[in-house]
Amino acid sequence: MLNVLIIGSGCAGNTAAIYAARANLEPLVVEGPEAGGQLTLTTEVENFPGFPEGIMGPELVENMKKQAQRFGAIFKPGHVARVDLSERPFKVWIGGDMVETKTLIVAAGASARWLGLDSEQQLIGHGVSSCATCDGFFFRGQPVAVIGGGDSAMEEATFLTKFASEVSIIHRRSEFRASKIMLDRARANEKIDWIVNATVEDVFEPAQKAVSGLKLKSTVDGREWEHKTNALFLAIGHIPNTKVFRGQLDLDAQGYIVSHGGARTNVAGVFHAGDVQDKVYRQAITAAGAGCMAAIEAERFLEAEQ
């Protein structure tokens, strides 16, 4: 019987593990299909407090894991196949194994939507990114491109104009889903140019471990051409990893966990942390803070039962 089971091993899950382990709760962390979370897709992290020279994303999450292990947290590879939250103790199936736990912290994260091109996947962390706030600084004075047509694409493009020499917004249609205020703000920015009715067919140049340009294709007449850019930012949405909780936890229309105050969900004893609930900030530091909150809530929940 576990005191605390933590699903996810990114900044949120690992921070929750540090706090829970220091409280002598001996948490078990299920690492998930993407051990380490989205930071493992990032090269350098320069905005996490305490690292004036920056730190590599994979190194940061590995350090957190070691810190949690030092206090007694157990890490288990694998992913959660099924949960039963209808009564306590909660039942969680990790692969074919079932474990029981008094409390559960869901820190399973969200996965960025990608185009699915081989070249794109090879260049993630080397000029292809899903986070302008994380990686925009590295392309100061260089041309960059943003794919998307919603508010997040307009926000990312506007943010990137602080660093880039020019920002191209690429969208497969001529109409945008973005709200009028966000669209007007982007259109008023002289650094932004617009490529509509176009899709990205290829990203150059995986062999150089750097982005040098894109192959674009018209959705109107099928014409193909090359577009020079040094970075590609995807803003076509995220998918929260909450599929196994459907029908058991309150989720919004996009699948994100609905918070019931603090780190609480609608089920007593189940807590949320990080990108499974946060669709606004999505930063390593906010995920870490949320992991801390969830662990403290779980500790207090267990204390109240004694």
C-alpha positions as CSV (number, residue, x, y, z in Angstrom):
1,M,0.0,0.0,0.0
2,L,1.5,3.3,-1.1
3,N,1.1,6.6,0.6
4,V,1.6,8.6,-2.6
5,L,1.7,7.5,-6.2
6,I,3.0,10.2,-8.7
7,I,2.2,9.8,-12.4
8,G,4.8,11.7,-14.5
9,S,8.5,12.4,-14.1
10,G,8.9,16.0,-15.5
11,C,9.4,19.1,-13.4
12,A,6.0,18.7,-11.7
13,G,6.3,15.0,-10.9
14,N,9.9,15.2,-9.8
15,T,9.3,18.2,-7.6
16,A,6.3,16.5,-6.0
17,A,8.6,13.4,-5.4
18,I,11.2,15.5,-3.7
19,Y,8.6,17.1,-1.3
20,A,6.8,13.8,-0.7
21,A,10.0,11.9,-0.1
22,R,11.3,14.5,2.4
23,A,8.0,14.1,4.3
24,N,8.8,10.4,4.6
25,L,5.9,9.3,2.4
26,E,8.1,7.0,0.2
27,P,6.4,8.1,-3.1
28,L,6.5,5.9,-6.2
29,V,7.0,7.8,-9.4
30,V,5.7,6.2,-12.7
31,E,8.0,7.8,-15.3
32,G,5.6,7.5,-18.2
33,P,6.3,7.1,-22.0
34,E,8.3,10.3,-22.1
35,A,10.5,10.0,-19.0
36,G,11.6,13.5,-17.9
37,G,8.7,15.2,-19.7
38,Q,9.0,18.0,-22.3
39,L,12.3,19.3,-20.9
40,T,14.0,16.3,-22.4
41,L,13.2,17.8,-25.8
42,T,14.9,21.1,-25.0
43,T,18.6,21.7,-25.3
44,E,19.4,24.6,-23.1
45,V,17.2,26.0,-20.3
46,E,18.2,29.6,-19.4
47,N,15.2,30.8,-17.5
48,F,15.1,28.3,-14.6
49,P,16.2,30.2,-11.4
50,G,19.5,29.3,-9.9
51,F,21.4,28.5,-13.1
52,P,23.0,31.8,-14.2
53,E,24.9,30.0,-17.1
54,G,21.8,27.9,-18.0
55,I,21.5,24.2,-17.9
56,M,20.6,21.5,-20.4
57,G,17.0,20.4,-20.1
58,P,17.7,16.6,-19.7
59,E,20.3,17.4,-17.0
60,L,17.9,19.6,-15.1
61,V,15.2,16.8,-14.8
62,E,17.9,14.2,-14.1
63,N,19.2,16.3,-11.2
64,M,15.6,16.5,-9.8
65,K,15.2,12.8,-10.1
66,K,18.5,12.2,-8.2
67,Q,17.4,14.6,-5.6
68,A,14.1,12.8,-5.1
69,Q,15.9,9.4,-5.0
70,R,18.3,10.7,-2.3
71,F,15.3,11.2,0.0
72,G,13.8,7.8,-0.8
73,A,11.5,8.3,-3.8
74,I,11.2,5.2,-6.0
75,F,11.1,5.6,-9.8
76,K,9.4,3.0,-12.0
77,P,9.6,2.9,-15.8
78,G,6.4,2.3,-17.7
79,H,3.1,4.0,-18.2
80,V,-0.3,3.9,-16.5
81,A,-2.7,1.8,-18.5
82,R,-5.8,2.2,-16.3
83,V,-7.0,3.7,-13.0
84,D,-9.9,3.1,-10.7
85,L,-10.6,6.2,-8.6
86,S,-14.1,5.1,-7.5
87,E,-13.0,4.3,-4.0
88,R,-9.9,4.5,-1.8
89,P,-7.4,3.1,-1.8
90,F,-7.1,4.0,-5.5
91,K,-6.1,1.3,-7.9
92,V,-3.5,2.0,-10.6
93,W,-2.4,-0.4,-13.3
94,I,1.2,0.2,-14.5
95,G,1.5,-2.0,-17.5
96,G,0.2,-5.4,-16.2
97,D,0.8,-4.6,-12.5
98,M,-1.8,-3.2,-10.2
99,V,-0.8,-1.1,-7.2
100,E,-2.9,0.5,-4.5
101,T,-2.3,4.0,-3.2
102,K,-3.9,6.3,-0.5
103,T,-3.3,9.4,-2.6
104,L,-2.5,10.2,-6.2
105,I,-0.7,13.1,-7.8
106,V,-1.3,13.4,-11.6
107,A,1.7,15.1,-13.2
108,A,1.4,13.4,-16.6
109,G,2.0,16.6,-18.6
110,A,0.9,17.5,-22.0
111,S,2.4,16.6,-25.3
112,A,2.9,19.3,-28.0
113,R,1.2,18.6,-31.3
114,W,3.8,18.1,-34.0
115,L,3.5,17.9,-37.8
116,G,4.9,14.4,-37.8
117,L,7.7,14.9,-40.4
118,D,10.9,12.9,-40.0
119,S,13.0,16.0,-40.5
120,E,11.0,18.0,-37.9
121,Q,11.4,15.2,-35.3
122,Q,15.1,15.0,-35.8
123,L,15.5,18.8,-35.3
124,I,13.5,19.1,-32.1
125,G,15.8,21.0,-29.7
126,H,17.9,22.1,-32.7
127,G,15.8,24.9,-34.1
128,V,12.4,23.2,-34.0
129,S,10.5,24.1,-30.8
130,S,7.0,24.2,-29.3
131,C,7.9,26.9,-26.9
132,A,8.8,30.4,-27.9
133,T,9.2,31.6,-24.3
134,C,11.8,28.8,-23.8
135,D,13.8,29.0,-27.0
136,G,13.1,32.4,-28.7
137,F,16.2,34.1,-27.1
138,F,18.5,31.7,-29.0
139,F,17.5,33.2,-32.4
140,R,18.3,36.9,-31.7
141,G,18.7,38.7,-35.0
142,Q,17.7,35.7,-37.1
143,P,14.6,34.9,-39.2
144,V,12.1,32.5,-37.6
145,A,8.8,30.9,-38.6
146,V,5.6,30.1,-36.5
147,I,3.0,27.5,-37.6
148,G,-0.5,28.0,-36.5
149,G,-3.6,30.2,-36.7
150,G,-4.9,30.5,-33.2
151,D,-4.3,32.8,-30.2
152,S,-1.2,30.9,-29.2
153,A,0.4,31.3,-32.6
154,M,-0.2,35.1,-32.6
155,E,1.1,35.3,-29.0
156,E,4.2,33.3,-29.9
157,A,4.9,35.3,-33.1
158,T,4.5,38.6,-31.3
159,F,6.8,37.5,-28.5
160,L,9.4,36.3,-31.0
161,T,9.6,39.8,-32.6
162,K,11.5,40.8,-29.5
163,F,14.4,38.7,-30.7
164,A,14.1,37.7,-34.3
165,S,14.9,39.8,-37.3
166,E,11.6,38.7,-38.9
167,V,8.8,36.3,-38.0
168,S,6.8,34.5,-40.7
169,I,3.4,33.1,-39.6
170,I,2.5,30.1,-41.7
171,H,-1.1,28.9,-41.8
172,R,-2.8,26.3,-43.9
173,R,-5.9,28.5,-44.5
174,S,-6.5,32.2,-45.1
175,E,-8.8,32.6,-42.1
176,F,-7.5,32.5,-38.5
177,R,-9.1,31.1,-35.4
178,A,-7.3,33.7,-33.3
179,S,-9.4,36.3,-31.5
180,K,-9.6,39.7,-33.1
181,I,-7.5,41.5,-30.5
182,M,-4.6,39.0,-30.9
183,L,-4.8,39.0,-34.7
184,D,-4.9,42.8,-34.9
185,R,-1.9,43.0,-32.6
186,A,0.1,40.6,-34.8
187,R,-1.0,42.4,-38.0
188,A,0.2,45.7,-36.6
189,N,3.7,44.4,-35.9
190,E,6.0,45.3,-38.8
191,K,8.3,42.4,-38.1
192,I,5.6,39.8,-38.8
193,D,4.9,38.6,-42.4
194,W,2.2,36.2,-43.4
195,I,2.2,33.0,-45.5
196,V,-1.3,31.7,-45.8
197,N,-2.8,28.7,-47.6
198,A,0.5,26.8,-47.1
199,T,1.7,23.7,-45.3
200,V,5.2,22.7,-44.3
201,E,6.3,19.6,-46.2
202,D,9.9,19.4,-45.0
203,V,12.4,21.1,-42.6
204,F,16.1,21.6,-43.7
205,E,18.7,20.5,-42.5
206,P,18.8,17.5,-40.1
207,A,22.3,16.5,-41.1
208,Q,23.6,19.9,-39.9
209,K,21.6,19.7,-36.6
210,A,20.2,23.1,-37.4
211,V,17.2,24.6,-39.3
212,S,18.2,26.4,-42.5
213,G,14.8,26.6,-44.2
214,L,11.4,25.0,-45.0
215,K,9.8,23.4,-48.0
216,L,6.3,24.9,-48.3
217,K,3.3,23.8,-50.4
218,S,0.3,25.8,-51.5
219,T,-3.0,24.4,-50.4
220,V,-4.6,26.2,-53.3
221,D,-2.6,25.1,-56.4
222,G,-0.1,22.6,-55.0
223,R,2.9,24.8,-55.9
224,E,6.1,24.1,-53.8
225,W,8.8,26.6,-52.8
226,E,11.6,27.0,-50.2
227,H,11.5,29.5,-47.4
228,K,14.6,30.5,-45.5
229,T,14.4,30.5,-41.7
230,N,16.6,29.6,-38.8
231,A,13.9,28.2,-36.5
232,L,10.5,26.7,-36.6
233,F,8.1,27.2,-33.7
234,L,4.9,25.1,-33.6
235,A,1.8,26.6,-32.1
236,I,-0.8,24.1,-33.2
237,G,-1.8,23.1,-29.7
238,H,-1.0,20.6,-26.9
239,I,-2.7,17.4,-25.9
240,P,-2.9,16.8,-22.1
241,N,-2.1,13.3,-21.1
242,T,-5.4,12.6,-19.3
243,K,-7.0,9.9,-21.4
244,V,-7.0,7.3,-18.6
245,F,-8.9,9.8,-16.3
246,R,-11.9,10.4,-18.6
247,G,-15.1,9.8,-16.8
248,Q,-13.3,9.8,-13.4
249,L,-11.8,13.3,-13.1
250,D,-13.4,16.5,-14.2
251,L,-11.8,17.5,-17.5
252,D,-12.5,20.5,-19.6
253,A,-13.4,20.4,-23.3
254,Q,-9.7,20.2,-24.3
255,G,-9.0,17.4,-21.8
256,Y,-7.2,19.4,-19.2
257,I,-7.9,18.6,-15.5
258,V,-10.3,21.1,-13.9
259,S,-8.9,22.4,-10.7
260,H,-11.1,22.4,-7.5
261,G,-8.8,24.9,-5.7
262,G,-5.1,24.6,-4.9
263,A,-3.9,21.3,-6.4
264,R,-7.2,19.5,-5.8
265,T,-9.3,17.6,-8.3
266,N,-13.0,16.7,-7.9
267,V,-11.9,13.4,-6.2
268,A,-10.6,13.7,-2.6
269,G,-7.1,12.4,-2.4
270,V,-6.3,13.0,-6.1
271,F,-4.2,16.1,-6.9
272,H,-2.9,17.7,-10.1
273,A,0.4,19.3,-11.0
274,G,1.8,20.9,-14.1
275,D,0.7,20.8,-17.7
276,V,-2.2,18.4,-17.2
277,Q,-4.0,21.3,-15.7
278,D,-2.0,24.4,-16.7
279,K,-2.7,25.5,-20.3
280,V,-1.7,29.1,-19.7
281,Y,1.9,29.2,-18.5
282,R,3.4,25.8,-19.3
283,Q,6.9,26.7,-17.9
284,A,9.3,24.4,-16.1
285,I,9.3,26.7,-13.0
286,T,5.5,26.8,-12.8
287,A,5.3,23.0,-13.2
288,A,7.8,22.6,-10.4
289,G,5.8,25.0,-8.1
290,A,2.7,23.0,-8.9
291,G,4.5,19.8,-7.9
292,C,5.4,21.3,-4.6
293,M,1.8,22.4,-4.0
294,A,0.4,18.9,-4.8
295,A,2.9,17.1,-2.5
296,I,2.1,19.4,0.4
297,E,-1.7,18.9,-0.2
298,A,-1.2,15.1,-0.3
299,E,0.8,15.2,2.9
300,R,-1.8,17.3,4.7
301,F,-4.6,15.1,3.4
302,L,-2.9,12.0,4.9
303,E,-2.1,13.8,8.2
304,A,-5.8,14.7,8.6
305,E,-6.7,11.0,8.4
306,Q,-4.5,9.9,11.2
